[in-house]
Amino acid sequence: METLLTAGQVLDDPSWTREALQISSRVVARAGRIGDFAITFRHGFRSPNLFMGAAGVGYELLRVAYPDDLPAVLLLT
């Protein structure tokens, strides 16, 4: 999602942003169906971290909802 969202912003092309929104909608719908975001690793370990865990999922969904208010973390300098 982040690549599509950033491409939409940098290239000023709303089609990329729409695609990111569609994917995020599918992610949320799937989580609603199964009751989880399916981010469990080996042996049932659930990571809370930003890059591969619950915090990252939450941040990215917020970023898709508010792209002008939240930065792309990997592009921060």
HTML snippet that shows the backbone in 3Dmol.js (N, CA, C, O; Angstrom):
<script src="https://3Dmol.org/build/3Dmol-min.js"></script>
<div id="view" style="width:600px;height:400px;position:relative"></div>
<script>
const pdb = `
ATOM      1  N   MET A   1       0.816  -1.182   0.000  1.00  0.00           N
ATOM      2  CA  MET A   1       0.000   0.000   0.000  1.00  0.00           C
ATOM      3  C   MET A   1       0.866   1.253   0.000  1.00  0.00           C
ATOM      4  O   MET A   1       0.559   2.225  -0.690  1.00  0.00           O
ATOM      5  N   GLU A   2       1.943   1.228   0.771  1.00  0.00           N
ATOM      6  CA  GLU A   2       2.775   2.427   0.889  1.00  0.00           C
ATOM      7  C   GLU A   2       3.357   2.847  -0.451  1.00  0.00           C
ATOM      8  O   GLU A   2       3.390   4.036  -0.770  1.00  0.00           O
ATOM      9  N   THR A   3       3.810   1.895  -1.225  1.00  0.00           N
ATOM     10  CA  THR A   3       4.380   2.224  -2.534  1.00  0.00           C
ATOM     11  C   THR A   3       3.343   2.894  -3.419  1.00  0.00           C
ATOM     12  O   THR A   3       3.638   3.890  -4.081  1.00  0.00           O
ATOM     13  N   LEU A   4       2.147   2.360  -3.434  1.00  0.00           N
ATOM     14  CA  LEU A   4       1.079   2.946  -4.248  1.00  0.00           C
ATOM     15  C   LEU A   4       0.699   4.333  -3.756  1.00  0.00           C
ATOM     16  O   LEU A   4       0.506   5.250  -4.553  1.00  0.00           O
ATOM     17  N   LEU A   5       0.593   4.483  -2.454  1.00  0.00           N
ATOM     18  CA  LEU A   5       0.220   5.768  -1.873  1.00  0.00           C
ATOM     19  C   LEU A   5       1.276   6.831  -2.171  1.00  0.00           C
ATOM     20  O   LEU A   5       0.945   7.949  -2.565  1.00  0.00           O
ATOM     21  N   THR A   6       2.535   6.480  -1.982  1.00  0.00           N
ATOM     22  CA  THR A   6       3.619   7.426  -2.255  1.00  0.00           C
ATOM     23  C   THR A   6       3.690   7.754  -3.738  1.00  0.00           C
ATOM     24  O   THR A   6       3.913   8.907  -4.105  1.00  0.00           O
ATOM     25  N   ALA A   7       3.505   6.762  -4.590  1.00  0.00           N
ATOM     26  CA  ALA A   7       3.501   7.023  -6.037  1.00  0.00           C
ATOM     27  C   ALA A   7       2.396   7.998  -6.401  1.00  0.00           C
ATOM     28  O   ALA A   7       2.606   8.905  -7.206  1.00  0.00           O
ATOM     29  N   GLY A   8       1.238   7.821  -5.823  1.00  0.00           N
ATOM     30  CA  GLY A   8       0.133   8.734  -6.091  1.00  0.00           C
ATOM     31  C   GLY A   8       0.456  10.153  -5.687  1.00  0.00           C
ATOM     32  O   GLY A   8       0.096  11.102  -6.384  1.00  0.00           O
ATOM     33  N   GLN A   9       1.138  10.305  -4.553  1.00  0.00           N
ATOM     34  CA  GLN A   9       1.500  11.639  -4.079  1.00  0.00           C
ATOM     35  C   GLN A   9       2.612  12.257  -4.924  1.00  0.00           C
ATOM     36  O   GLN A   9       2.496  13.398  -5.370  1.00  0.00           O
ATOM     37  N   VAL A  10       3.677  11.509  -5.140  1.00  0.00           N
ATOM     38  CA  VAL A  10       4.841  12.035  -5.859  1.00  0.00           C
ATOM     39  C   VAL A  10       4.517  12.315  -7.320  1.00  0.00           C
ATOM     40  O   VAL A  10       4.932  13.338  -7.865  1.00  0.00           O
ATOM     41  N   LEU A  11       3.780  11.414  -7.953  1.00  0.00           N
ATOM     42  CA  LEU A  11       3.453  11.563  -9.372  1.00  0.00           C
ATOM     43  C   LEU A  11       2.177  12.365  -9.602  1.00  0.00           C
ATOM     44  O   LEU A  11       1.789  12.619 -10.743  1.00  0.00           O
ATOM     45  N   ASP A  12       1.530  12.761  -8.512  1.00  0.00           N
ATOM     46  CA  ASP A  12       0.259  13.482  -8.585  1.00  0.00           C
ATOM     47  C   ASP A  12      -0.738  12.734  -9.474  1.00  0.00           C
ATOM     48  O   ASP A  12      -1.372  13.303 -10.362  1.00  0.00           O
ATOM     49  N   ASP A  13      -0.846  11.426  -9.191  1.00  0.00           N
ATOM     50  CA  ASP A  13      -1.715  10.549  -9.974  1.00  0.00           C
ATOM     51  C   ASP A  13      -2.697   9.858  -9.031  1.00  0.00           C
ATOM     52  O   ASP A  13      -2.325   8.904  -8.349  1.00  0.00           O
ATOM     53  N   PRO A  14      -3.931  10.321  -8.984  1.00  0.00           N
ATOM     54  CA  PRO A  14      -4.904   9.760  -8.039  1.00  0.00           C
ATOM     55  C   PRO A  14      -5.239   8.289  -8.273  1.00  0.00           C
ATOM     56  O   PRO A  14      -5.794   7.646  -7.382  1.00  0.00           O
ATOM     57  N   SER A  15      -4.925   7.747  -9.428  1.00  0.00           N
ATOM     58  CA  SER A  15      -5.234   6.331  -9.661  1.00  0.00           C
ATOM     59  C   SER A  15      -4.417   5.437  -8.727  1.00  0.00           C
ATOM     60  O   SER A  15      -4.906   4.397  -8.286  1.00  0.00           O
ATOM     61  N   TRP A  16      -3.187   5.828  -8.425  1.00  0.00           N
ATOM     62  CA  TRP A  16      -2.363   5.050  -7.495  1.00  0.00           C
ATOM     63  C   TRP A  16      -2.938   5.138  -6.082  1.00  0.00           C
ATOM     64  O   TRP A  16      -2.981   4.143  -5.359  1.00  0.00           O
ATOM     65  N   THR A  17      -3.373   6.322  -5.702  1.00  0.00           N
ATOM     66  CA  THR A  17      -3.962   6.515  -4.378  1.00  0.00           C
ATOM     67  C   THR A  17      -5.249   5.710  -4.242  1.00  0.00           C
ATOM     68  O   THR A  17      -5.496   5.112  -3.195  1.00  0.00           O
ATOM     69  N   ARG A  18      -6.063   5.690  -5.276  1.00  0.00           N
ATOM     70  CA  ARG A  18      -7.298   4.892  -5.250  1.00  0.00           C
ATOM     71  C   ARG A  18      -6.985   3.408  -5.073  1.00  0.00           C
ATOM     72  O   ARG A  18      -7.676   2.704  -4.338  1.00  0.00           O
ATOM     73  N   GLU A  19      -5.947   2.944  -5.746  1.00  0.00           N
ATOM     74  CA  GLU A  19      -5.559   1.534  -5.617  1.00  0.00           C
ATOM     75  C   GLU A  19      -5.138   1.221  -4.178  1.00  0.00           C
ATOM     76  O   GLU A  19      -5.488   0.168  -3.645  1.00  0.00           O
ATOM     77  N   ALA A  20      -4.393   2.127  -3.553  1.00  0.00           N
ATOM     78  CA  ALA A  20      -4.003   1.938  -2.151  1.00  0.00           C
ATOM     79  C   ALA A  20      -5.238   1.886  -1.254  1.00  0.00           C
ATOM     80  O   ALA A  20      -5.299   1.080  -0.326  1.00  0.00           O
ATOM     81  N   LEU A  21      -6.212   2.738  -1.527  1.00  0.00           N
ATOM     82  CA  LEU A  21      -7.459   2.730  -0.756  1.00  0.00           C
ATOM     83  C   LEU A  21      -8.223   1.424  -0.942  1.00  0.00           C
ATOM     84  O   LEU A  21      -8.773   0.882   0.017  1.00  0.00           O
ATOM     85  N   GLN A  22      -8.258   0.923  -2.163  1.00  0.00           N
ATOM     86  CA  GLN A  22      -8.958  -0.337  -2.423  1.00  0.00           C
ATOM     87  C   GLN A  22      -8.294  -1.496  -1.689  1.00  0.00           C
ATOM     88  O   GLN A  22      -8.974  -2.343  -1.110  1.00  0.00           O
ATOM     89  N   ILE A  23      -6.974  -1.529  -1.714  1.00  0.00           N
ATOM     90  CA  ILE A  23      -6.253  -2.600  -1.019  1.00  0.00           C
ATOM     91  C   ILE A  23      -6.486  -2.506   0.483  1.00  0.00           C
ATOM     92  O   ILE A  23      -6.733  -3.516   1.142  1.00  0.00           O
ATOM     93  N   SER A  24      -6.406  -1.294   1.024  1.00  0.00           N
ATOM     94  CA  SER A  24      -6.625  -1.150   2.469  1.00  0.00           C
ATOM     95  C   SER A  24      -8.047  -1.558   2.847  1.00  0.00           C
ATOM     96  O   SER A  24      -8.262  -2.133   3.914  1.00  0.00           O
ATOM     97  N   SER A  25      -9.002  -1.270   1.997  1.00  0.00           N
ATOM     98  CA  SER A  25     -10.384  -1.694   2.255  1.00  0.00           C
ATOM     99  C   SER A  25     -10.490  -3.211   2.293  1.00  0.00           C
ATOM    100  O   SER A  25     -11.199  -3.765   3.133  1.00  0.00           O
ATOM    101  N   ARG A  26      -9.790  -3.885   1.386  1.00  0.00           N
ATOM    102  CA  ARG A  26      -9.797  -5.349   1.381  1.00  0.00           C
ATOM    103  C   ARG A  26      -9.119  -5.907   2.631  1.00  0.00           C
ATOM    104  O   ARG A  26      -9.579  -6.896   3.201  1.00  0.00           O
ATOM    105  N   VAL A  27      -8.031  -5.275   3.052  1.00  0.00           N
ATOM    106  CA  VAL A  27      -7.330  -5.716   4.262  1.00  0.00           C
ATOM    107  C   VAL A  27      -8.251  -5.614   5.475  1.00  0.00           C
ATOM    108  O   VAL A  27      -8.337  -6.546   6.275  1.00  0.00           O
ATOM    109  N   VAL A  28      -8.934  -4.490   5.608  1.00  0.00           N
ATOM    110  CA  VAL A  28      -9.840  -4.284   6.742  1.00  0.00           C
ATOM    111  C   VAL A  28     -11.028  -5.248   6.669  1.00  0.00           C
ATOM    112  O   VAL A  28     -11.442  -5.800   7.688  1.00  0.00           O
ATOM    113  N   ALA A  29     -11.573  -5.450   5.479  1.00  0.00           N
ATOM    114  CA  ALA A  29     -12.699  -6.379   5.322  1.00  0.00           C
ATOM    115  C   ALA A  29     -12.285  -7.800   5.700  1.00  0.00           C
ATOM    116  O   ALA A  29     -13.032  -8.510   6.372  1.00  0.00           O
ATOM    117  N   ARG A  30     -11.103  -8.207   5.270  1.00  0.00           N
ATOM    118  CA  ARG A  30     -10.610  -9.547   5.604  1.00  0.00           C
ATOM    119  C   ARG A  30     -10.417  -9.681   7.116  1.00  0.00           C
ATOM    120  O   ARG A  30     -10.780 -10.700   7.703  1.00  0.00           O
ATOM    121  N   ALA A  31      -9.852  -8.667   7.732  1.00  0.00           N
ATOM    122  CA  ALA A  31      -9.660  -8.701   9.187  1.00  0.00           C
ATOM    123  C   ALA A  31     -11.003  -8.800   9.900  1.00  0.00           C
ATOM    124  O   ALA A  31     -11.118  -9.477  10.922  1.00  0.00           O
ATOM    125  N   GLY A  32     -12.008  -8.134   9.369  1.00  0.00           N
ATOM    126  CA  GLY A  32     -13.341  -8.228   9.952  1.00  0.00           C
ATOM    127  C   GLY A  32     -13.919  -9.626   9.842  1.00  0.00           C
ATOM    128  O   GLY A  32     -14.590 -10.105  10.757  1.00  0.00           O
ATOM    129  N   ARG A  33     -13.656 -10.277   8.717  1.00  0.00           N
ATOM    130  CA  ARG A  33     -14.171 -11.637   8.511  1.00  0.00           C
ATOM    131  C   ARG A  33     -13.485 -12.650   9.414  1.00  0.00           C
ATOM    132  O   ARG A  33     -14.143 -13.500  10.014  1.00  0.00           O
ATOM    133  N   ILE A  34     -12.153 -12.558   9.514  1.00  0.00           N
ATOM    134  CA  ILE A  34     -11.427 -13.577  10.285  1.00  0.00           C
ATOM    135  C   ILE A  34     -11.152 -13.146  11.723  1.00  0.00           C
ATOM    136  O   ILE A  34     -10.696 -13.946  12.541  1.00  0.00           O
ATOM    137  N   GLY A  35     -11.432 -11.874  12.027  1.00  0.00           N
ATOM    138  CA  GLY A  35     -11.255 -11.393  13.393  1.00  0.00           C
ATOM    139  C   GLY A  35      -9.833 -11.021  13.759  1.00  0.00           C
ATOM    140  O   GLY A  35      -9.510 -10.892  14.940  1.00  0.00           O
ATOM    141  N   ASP A  36      -8.978 -10.846  12.757  1.00  0.00           N
ATOM    142  CA  ASP A  36      -7.569 -10.560  13.020  1.00  0.00           C
ATOM    143  C   ASP A  36      -6.928 -10.036  11.742  1.00  0.00           C
ATOM    144  O   ASP A  36      -7.459 -10.225  10.648  1.00  0.00           O
ATOM    145  N   PHE A  37      -5.792  -9.381  11.887  1.00  0.00           N
ATOM    146  CA  PHE A  37      -5.057  -8.929  10.712  1.00  0.00           C
ATOM    147  C   PHE A  37      -4.048  -9.964  10.232  1.00  0.00           C
ATOM    148  O   PHE A  37      -3.260  -9.678   9.331  1.00  0.00           O
ATOM    149  N   ALA A  38      -4.057 -11.149  10.807  1.00  0.00           N
ATOM    150  CA  ALA A  38      -3.209 -12.271  10.383  1.00  0.00           C
ATOM    151  C   ALA A  38      -1.741 -11.889  10.326  1.00  0.00           C
ATOM    152  O   ALA A  38      -1.079 -12.076   9.306  1.00  0.00           O
ATOM    153  N   ILE A  39      -1.239 -11.354  11.426  1.00  0.00           N
ATOM    154  CA  ILE A  39       0.173 -10.980  11.491  1.00  0.00           C
ATOM    155  C   ILE A  39       0.910 -11.832  12.517  1.00  0.00           C
ATOM    156  O   ILE A  39       1.876 -11.379  13.131  1.00  0.00           O
ATOM    157  N   THR A  40       0.454 -13.058  12.699  1.00  0.00           N
ATOM    158  CA  THR A  40       1.087 -13.975  13.641  1.00  0.00           C
ATOM    159  C   THR A  40       2.263 -14.658  12.959  1.00  0.00           C
ATOM    160  O   THR A  40       2.155 -15.130  11.827  1.00  0.00           O
ATOM    161  N   PHE A  41       3.378 -14.701  13.662  1.00  0.00           N
ATOM    162  CA  PHE A  41       4.578 -15.340  13.142  1.00  0.00           C
ATOM    163  C   PHE A  41       4.679 -16.764  13.672  1.00  0.00           C
ATOM    164  O   PHE A  41       3.714 -17.290  14.226  1.00  0.00           O
ATOM    165  N   ARG A  42       5.814 -17.377  13.510  1.00  0.00           N
ATOM    166  CA  ARG A  42       6.018 -18.754  13.955  1.00  0.00           C
ATOM    167  C   ARG A  42       5.631 -18.953  15.414  1.00  0.00           C
ATOM    168  O   ARG A  42       5.806 -18.069  16.252  1.00  0.00           O
ATOM    169  N   HIS A  43       5.114 -20.104  15.685  1.00  0.00           N
ATOM    170  CA  HIS A  43       4.775 -20.529  17.046  1.00  0.00           C
ATOM    171  C   HIS A  43       3.797 -19.578  17.735  1.00  0.00           C
ATOM    172  O   HIS A  43       3.814 -19.455  18.960  1.00  0.00           O
ATOM    173  N   GLY A  44       2.946 -18.906  16.959  1.00  0.00           N
ATOM    174  CA  GLY A  44       1.924 -18.046  17.534  1.00  0.00           C
ATOM    175  C   GLY A  44       2.408 -16.702  18.041  1.00  0.00           C
ATOM    176  O   GLY A  44       1.640 -15.966  18.660  1.00  0.00           O
ATOM    177  N   PHE A  45       3.660 -16.368  17.792  1.00  0.00           N
ATOM    178  CA  PHE A  45       4.213 -15.085  18.244  1.00  0.00           C
ATOM    179  C   PHE A  45       3.562 -13.934  17.493  1.00  0.00           C
ATOM    180  O   PHE A  45       3.496 -13.945  16.264  1.00  0.00           O
ATOM    181  N   ARG A  46       3.082 -12.940  18.237  1.00  0.00           N
ATOM    182  CA  ARG A  46       2.464 -11.753  17.640  1.00  0.00           C
ATOM    183  C   ARG A  46       3.366 -10.562  17.916  1.00  0.00           C
ATOM    184  O   ARG A  46       3.668 -10.250  19.068  1.00  0.00           O
ATOM    185  N   SER A  47       3.787  -9.912  16.866  1.00  0.00           N
ATOM    186  CA  SER A  47       4.699  -8.784  17.007  1.00  0.00           C
ATOM    187  C   SER A  47       3.940  -7.463  17.097  1.00  0.00           C
ATOM    188  O   SER A  47       3.052  -7.200  16.285  1.00  0.00           O
ATOM    189  N   PRO A  48       4.285  -6.630  18.082  1.00  0.00           N
ATOM    190  CA  PRO A  48       3.658  -5.313  18.173  1.00  0.00           C
ATOM    191  C   PRO A  48       4.432  -4.240  17.413  1.00  0.00           C
ATOM    192  O   PRO A  48       4.014  -3.082  17.397  1.00  0.00           O
ATOM    193  N   ASN A  49       5.550  -4.599  16.784  1.00  0.00           N
ATOM    194  CA  ASN A  49       6.444  -3.572  16.238  1.00  0.00           C
ATOM    195  C   ASN A  49       5.884  -2.848  15.023  1.00  0.00           C
ATOM    196  O   ASN A  49       4.851  -3.228  14.473  1.00  0.00           O
ATOM    197  N   LEU A  50       6.579  -1.812  14.625  1.00  0.00           N
ATOM    198  CA  LEU A  50       6.096  -0.933  13.562  1.00  0.00           C
ATOM    199  C   LEU A  50       6.234  -1.530  12.168  1.00  0.00           C
ATOM    200  O   LEU A  50       5.352  -1.332  11.332  1.00  0.00           O
ATOM    201  N   PHE A  51       7.309  -2.249  11.897  1.00  0.00           N
ATOM    202  CA  PHE A  51       7.544  -2.655  10.521  1.00  0.00           C
ATOM    203  C   PHE A  51       6.846  -3.937  10.103  1.00  0.00           C
ATOM    204  O   PHE A  51       6.496  -4.089   8.933  1.00  0.00           O
ATOM    205  N   MET A  52       6.636  -4.861  11.029  1.00  0.00           N
ATOM    206  CA  MET A  52       5.967  -6.103  10.642  1.00  0.00           C
ATOM    207  C   MET A  52       4.878  -6.509  11.624  1.00  0.00           C
ATOM    208  O   MET A  52       4.431  -7.656  11.615  1.00  0.00           O
ATOM    209  N   GLY A  53       4.456  -5.594  12.456  1.00  0.00           N
ATOM    210  CA  GLY A  53       3.487  -5.955  13.480  1.00  0.00           C
ATOM    211  C   GLY A  53       2.251  -5.087  13.488  1.00  0.00           C
ATOM    212  O   GLY A  53       1.951  -4.377  12.528  1.00  0.00           O
ATOM    213  N   ALA A  54       1.548  -5.164  14.595  1.00  0.00           N
ATOM    214  CA  ALA A  54       0.270  -4.471  14.733  1.00  0.00           C
ATOM    215  C   ALA A  54       0.407  -2.959  14.597  1.00  0.00           C
ATOM    216  O   ALA A  54      -0.455  -2.310  14.005  1.00  0.00           O
ATOM    217  N   ALA A  55       1.481  -2.396  15.137  1.00  0.00           N
ATOM    218  CA  ALA A  55       1.670  -0.943  15.030  1.00  0.00           C
ATOM    219  C   ALA A  55       1.836  -0.522  13.574  1.00  0.00           C
ATOM    220  O   ALA A  55       1.332   0.524  13.164  1.00  0.00           O
ATOM    221  N   GLY A  56       2.534  -1.328  12.805  1.00  0.00           N
ATOM    222  CA  GLY A  56       2.728  -1.019  11.387  1.00  0.00           C
ATOM    223  C   GLY A  56       1.437  -1.087  10.595  1.00  0.00           C
ATOM    224  O   GLY A  56       1.189  -0.251   9.725  1.00  0.00           O
ATOM    225  N   VAL A  57       0.620  -2.076  10.892  1.00  0.00           N
ATOM    226  CA  VAL A  57      -0.680  -2.191  10.220  1.00  0.00           C
ATOM    227  C   VAL A  57      -1.530  -0.970  10.543  1.00  0.00           C
ATOM    228  O   VAL A  57      -2.118  -0.353   9.655  1.00  0.00           O
ATOM    229  N   GLY A  58      -1.585  -0.636  11.820  1.00  0.00           N
ATOM    230  CA  GLY A  58      -2.379   0.521  12.230  1.00  0.00           C
ATOM    231  C   GLY A  58      -1.882   1.814  11.621  1.00  0.00           C
ATOM    232  O   GLY A  58      -2.675   2.627  11.146  1.00  0.00           O
ATOM    233  N   TYR A  59      -0.566   2.009  11.634  1.00  0.00           N
ATOM    234  CA  TYR A  59      -0.003   3.240  11.077  1.00  0.00           C
ATOM    235  C   TYR A  59      -0.297   3.343   9.581  1.00  0.00           C
ATOM    236  O   TYR A  59      -0.668   4.408   9.087  1.00  0.00           O
ATOM    237  N   GLU A  60      -0.131   2.245   8.873  1.00  0.00           N
ATOM    238  CA  GLU A  60      -0.353   2.293   7.421  1.00  0.00           C
ATOM    239  C   GLU A  60      -1.814   2.560   7.087  1.00  0.00           C
ATOM    240  O   GLU A  60      -2.107   3.290   6.140  1.00  0.00           O
ATOM    241  N   LEU A  61      -2.726   1.982   7.846  1.00  0.00           N
ATOM    242  CA  LEU A  61      -4.145   2.263   7.606  1.00  0.00           C
ATOM    243  C   LEU A  61      -4.465   3.728   7.901  1.00  0.00           C
ATOM    244  O   LEU A  61      -5.240   4.355   7.178  1.00  0.00           O
ATOM    245  N   LEU A  62      -3.875   4.268   8.952  1.00  0.00           N
ATOM    246  CA  LEU A  62      -4.049   5.699   9.227  1.00  0.00           C
ATOM    247  C   LEU A  62      -3.436   6.549   8.116  1.00  0.00           C
ATOM    248  O   LEU A  62      -4.005   7.563   7.713  1.00  0.00           O
ATOM    249  N   ARG A  63      -2.288   6.133   7.633  1.00  0.00           N
ATOM    250  CA  ARG A  63      -1.615   6.883   6.564  1.00  0.00           C
ATOM    251  C   ARG A  63      -2.446   6.892   5.285  1.00  0.00           C
ATOM    252  O   ARG A  63      -2.520   7.912   4.601  1.00  0.00           O
ATOM    253  N   VAL A  64      -3.067   5.771   4.962  1.00  0.00           N
ATOM    254  CA  VAL A  64      -3.930   5.723   3.781  1.00  0.00           C
ATOM    255  C   VAL A  64      -5.128   6.654   3.974  1.00  0.00           C
ATOM    256  O   VAL A  64      -5.568   7.314   3.033  1.00  0.00           O
ATOM    257  N   ALA A  65      -5.646   6.701   5.192  1.00  0.00           N
ATOM    258  CA  ALA A  65      -6.796   7.569   5.469  1.00  0.00           C
ATOM    259  C   ALA A  65      -6.409   9.046   5.495  1.00  0.00           C
ATOM    260  O   ALA A  65      -7.201   9.903   5.104  1.00  0.00           O
ATOM    261  N   TYR A  66      -5.193   9.344   5.955  1.00  0.00           N
ATOM    262  CA  TYR A  66      -4.740  10.739   6.104  1.00  0.00           C
ATOM    263  C   TYR A  66      -3.345  10.918   5.498  1.00  0.00           C
ATOM    264  O   TYR A  66      -2.401  11.232   6.223  1.00  0.00           O
ATOM    265  N   PRO A  67      -3.198  10.726   4.193  1.00  0.00           N
ATOM    266  CA  PRO A  67      -1.866  10.741   3.577  1.00  0.00           C
ATOM    267  C   PRO A  67      -1.137  12.080   3.675  1.00  0.00           C
ATOM    268  O   PRO A  67       0.094  12.109   3.671  1.00  0.00           O
ATOM    269  N   ASP A  68      -1.862  13.169   3.763  1.00  0.00           N
ATOM    270  CA  ASP A  68      -1.206  14.474   3.842  1.00  0.00           C
ATOM    271  C   ASP A  68      -0.809  14.842   5.267  1.00  0.00           C
ATOM    272  O   ASP A  68      -0.061  15.798   5.476  1.00  0.00           O
ATOM    273  N   ASP A  69      -1.300  14.097   6.239  1.00  0.00           N
ATOM    274  CA  ASP A  69      -1.018  14.411   7.639  1.00  0.00           C
ATOM    275  C   ASP A  69       0.048  13.517   8.263  1.00  0.00           C
ATOM    276  O   ASP A  69       0.685  13.905   9.242  1.00  0.00           O
ATOM    277  N   LEU A  70       0.247  12.329   7.708  1.00  0.00           N
ATOM    278  CA  LEU A  70       1.212  11.385   8.264  1.00  0.00           C
ATOM    279  C   LEU A  70       2.293  11.080   7.233  1.00  0.00           C
ATOM    280  O   LEU A  70       1.978  10.827   6.071  1.00  0.00           O
ATOM    281  N   PRO A  71       3.561  11.099   7.636  1.00  0.00           N
ATOM    282  CA  PRO A  71       4.643  10.854   6.684  1.00  0.00           C
ATOM    283  C   PRO A  71       4.848   9.368   6.401  1.00  0.00           C
ATOM    284  O   PRO A  71       4.441   8.506   7.180  1.00  0.00           O
ATOM    285  N   ALA A  72       5.479   9.097   5.283  1.00  0.00           N
ATOM    286  CA  ALA A  72       5.924   7.743   4.966  1.00  0.00           C
ATOM    287  C   ALA A  72       7.179   7.499   5.806  1.00  0.00           C
ATOM    288  O   ALA A  72       8.213   8.119   5.557  1.00  0.00           O
ATOM    289  N   VAL A  73       7.105   6.620   6.782  1.00  0.00           N
ATOM    290  CA  VAL A  73       8.186   6.422   7.744  1.00  0.00           C
ATOM    291  C   VAL A  73       9.508   6.077   7.062  1.00  0.00           C
ATOM    292  O   VAL A  73      10.557   6.578   7.467  1.00  0.00           O
ATOM    293  N   LEU A  74       9.472   5.241   6.050  1.00  0.00           N
ATOM    294  CA  LEU A  74      10.716   4.829   5.393  1.00  0.00           C
ATOM    295  C   LEU A  74      11.351   5.938   4.560  1.00  0.00           C
ATOM    296  O   LEU A  74      12.503   5.814   4.146  1.00  0.00           O
ATOM    297  N   LEU A  75      10.625   7.006   4.311  1.00  0.00           N
ATOM    298  CA  LEU A  75      11.174   8.118   3.531  1.00  0.00           C
ATOM    299  C   LEU A  75      11.641   9.277   4.404  1.00  0.00           C
ATOM    300  O   LEU A  75      12.110  10.290   3.886  1.00  0.00           O
ATOM    301  N   LEU A  76      11.518   9.138   5.716  1.00  0.00           N
ATOM    302  CA  LEU A  76      11.971  10.202   6.615  1.00  0.00           C
ATOM    303  C   LEU A  76      13.491  10.297   6.586  1.00  0.00           C
ATOM    304  O   LEU A  76      14.192   9.285   6.565  1.00  0.00           O
ATOM    305  N   THR A  77      13.977  11.515   6.584  1.00  0.00           N
ATOM    306  CA  THR A  77      15.437  11.702   6.597  1.00  0.00           C
ATOM    307  C   THR A  77      15.857  12.522   7.781  1.00  0.00           C
ATOM    308  O   THR A  77      17.047  12.784   7.959  1.00  0.00           O
TER     309      THR A  77
END
`;
const viewer = $3Dmol.createViewer("view");
viewer.addModel(pdb, "pdb");
viewer.setStyle({}, {cartoon: {color: "spectrum"}});
viewer.zoomTo();
viewer.render();
</script>
